[in-house]
Amino acid sequence: MGRINLRKTVLAIFFCFLILGAVLKNAIAQSPTLTPTPTPSKNRAEILRQIDETQTKISELQNQEKTLSSQIKVIDNQIKLTELKIESTKQQISDLTLDIDTADKKIDKLEGSLDALSKVLINRIKETYIVGTTSPFQILLSSGSVQDFIKKANYLRIAQAHDKRLIYDTVQAKNDYSNQKEIFEDKKSKIEQLKVELEGYNEQLDADREGKEQLLAITKNDEAKFQEILARLRADAASISRALGNITANIGPVNRGDIIASAGNTGCSTGAHLHFEVMTPARVEGEQVIGRENKVNPMDYINNGKFQHPLPNSIITTSYAQPYFLGVHTGTDFAYPFSEGPTFGRPIYAAEGGIAYLSQDSQLCKGFESNGLGKGLVIDHQNGFVTLYWHIP
């Protein structure tokens, strides 16, 4: 009777672990793979297609002759492009948020189940090991027959092998889901990056719309006025380019904050102001600025404190790359409001220390001949940065 009960117990344990293993494997097999899928959703794929089309359209318009009409079309398409980028970014954030929420719940649940299984199986392996230390002779003595002995030995061998396999599967499953959890931590980090991008796109959209209003305001929606402004900006850019290739004198070392010149009205200027440029990487070599085509937004370096403001307490009259989308204004213009008196003759300060040079255009600006030759001062800061102070008397 005792041998029959023992046999039933061994069979019950064996089949319990068979069922347990099957349940575990089935749960793992049916759990969806949590690896992020690089394929965009159908909705975002359509947005990306529209982005490509809009970018192509903008490129085509920019290659056309500049007219007020073509510039308005460029701006309108740029606004559309920025709106599409905002929509695409929001879609990515939404998709990632849903993925992370679903994954976190599944991972937490599976980790709990796997931890519990690990504890059960570890205890089971210990017991199996203890039983496994029993000598074949002892098993033989406890068996009612040779057939009973063979069955007991087989049950023990199969149970041990099955237990070890379950332990291996459990550990593998835990490792897999641990890796997946790291992947989704990366997704959380990606969401933060996308939020920063989204903020930038929203700012760009505001700038796009404001730029359109500015362009219409300065041109009065008049093609002739637009062409007049464009011609002046192009002439000014050409004048500055010639001057940067025509260094006329070495003034010598200057320190940050030194008064180096005064605001004037030379060259292609409609009134006294300071045109301030930053070039990097650039340097003065011989009689020219090497890297003078590498213009960057001066306000980025004034705002972060790298450079001192060259005309303190003045206001910006024309920003870098303005009027909007003409892309020919290579610096930032500063002047004082009428309420603060004339700008002409106001002191200009060195943005940073370096070696100062005089530069001058080699020809008069058409339509601005009475202003005389364009003149400026260049400072090589000897660290890859060169600054220009233009329109000085």
C-alpha positions, 0 to 999 in steps of 0.5 A: 500500500505504501509503495502504491502511495509513493508511486502516486506521489512521484507521478503527481509531482512529475505531472505537476511539473510537466503542466507547470513547464507547459504553462510557463512556456505557453505564457512566454510563447504567447507574450508579444515581443516587446522589441521596438518596431522601426516601421512607422505607423500608417498615419505617421508614414503618410505624414513622412511622405507629405514631409518629403513632398513639401521639402522637395517643393521648397527646394524647387521654389528656392531654385526659382528666381526670387520674387515676392510671390515665390518667397510667399510660397516658400514661407507657406510651404515652410509653415506647412513643413513645420506643422507636419513635423509637429504632427509627426513628433506628436505621433511618435510621442503618442506611439512611444507612450502607448508602447511604454505603458503596455510594456511596463504592465506586462514586464511587471506582471511577468517579472512577478510570475517569473520570480515566484516560479524561480523560488519554487523551482530552486526549492524543487531542485534542492529536494531533487538533488537530495533524492538524487543522492540516494544510492541505487541500492537504497532505491532497489530496497524500497522497490517492490520489484525490478519493474518498480525500481526501473520506474522510480529511477526513470521518474527521478531522472526525468524529474531532475532533467525537467526541473533543470530545464524549467530553471534554464527557461525561467532564467532566460525569460527573466534575462530577455525581459530585463533586456526589454525593460532597458530598451523601453527605458531608452524609449522613455529617454527618446520621448524626452528628446522628442519633447525638446524637438517639439518645443523647437518646432513650435518656436519655428512655426511662430517664427515662420508666421511672424516672418511672413508678416514681416516680409509683407509689412516691409514690402507693402505686398509690392513686387517693386519694393521687394526687388528694391530691398533684395537688391540692396541686401545683395549689394551689401552682402557683396560689399562685405565679402569684398571688404573681408578679402581686402584687409588694409591695416593691422591695428594691433591687439585689443581687449574685450570691451575696448572702444574700437570704432564708432557707428556710421553710415558707409557703404550700402546703408540706409542710415547710421547703424552697426552691422555685426557679424560672427564667422567660425571657423575663420581666421585672418591670414595675409590680407583676407579673412579665411572662412569668411563664408562661415557666418553664424547668428551673432545673437547666439554668442551674445546671449550665451556670454561668449561675446560682449554686446558691441553696441550696448543698450541698442535694439536689433533693427535687422536680425541675422538672415532677415528679411525673412527667407531672403537669406542674404543678411549675414549679420545682425544690425543694431541701432538706437531708437529715436527716443535715445538720440542719434546712432551715428558716432556712438562707441562700438566695443570689442566683443572679445579680445584679439588682433584688430584689422581695418577692412574696406570695400574696393568699390562704391555701392550702386545707389548709395554712392554718397555714403562712400566706400563701405568700411569696417573693423575685423577682429581675429580672436585667434580661437577660430572666431572672427568678428566684423564691425561694419559701416563705421565712418 
